[in-house]
Amino acid sequence: MSVNQAQSIRHSYDYQVYKLTVIYLPYCQSDSESQASPNHD
């Protein structure tokens, strides 16, 4: 495996983690808040 391939895979993995964090972290926060009050989007 070349260095460029390794960097590409690492970047891809980091992006997947970042994307999941961006999607699910606010979702979990808003989900816990929505139980106390209606969610106004």
RARAPE-V101270 format. One record per residue. N is the residue number from 1. PHI is phi in degrees with one decimal (* if undefined). Layout:
n=N phi=PHI
n=N phi=PHI
This chain:
n=1 phi=*
n=2 phi=-79.7
n=3 phi=-63.3
n=4 phi=-63.2
n=5 phi=-64.6
n=6 phi=-62.9
n=7 phi=-65.8
n=8 phi=-64.5
n=9 phi=-65.7
n=10 phi=-62.8
n=11 phi=-62.8
n=12 phi=-63.1
n=13 phi=-64.6
n=14 phi=-60.6
n=15 phi=-67.9
n=16 phi=-61.6
n=17 phi=-63.5
n=18 phi=-61.0
n=19 phi=-64.4
n=20 phi=-63.7
n=21 phi=-64.3
n=22 phi=-65.1
n=23 phi=-77.6
n=24 phi=-88.9
n=25 phi=-64.4
n=26 phi=-63.2
n=27 phi=-63.9
n=28 phi=-65.8
n=29 phi=-66.2
n=30 phi=-68.9
n=31 phi=-67.0
n=32 phi=-70.0
n=33 phi=-75.0
n=34 phi=-67.9
n=35 phi=-71.3
n=36 phi=-89.1
n=37 phi=-147.8
n=38 phi=-59.3
n=39 phi=-88.7
n=40 phi=-94.9
n=41 phi=-88.7
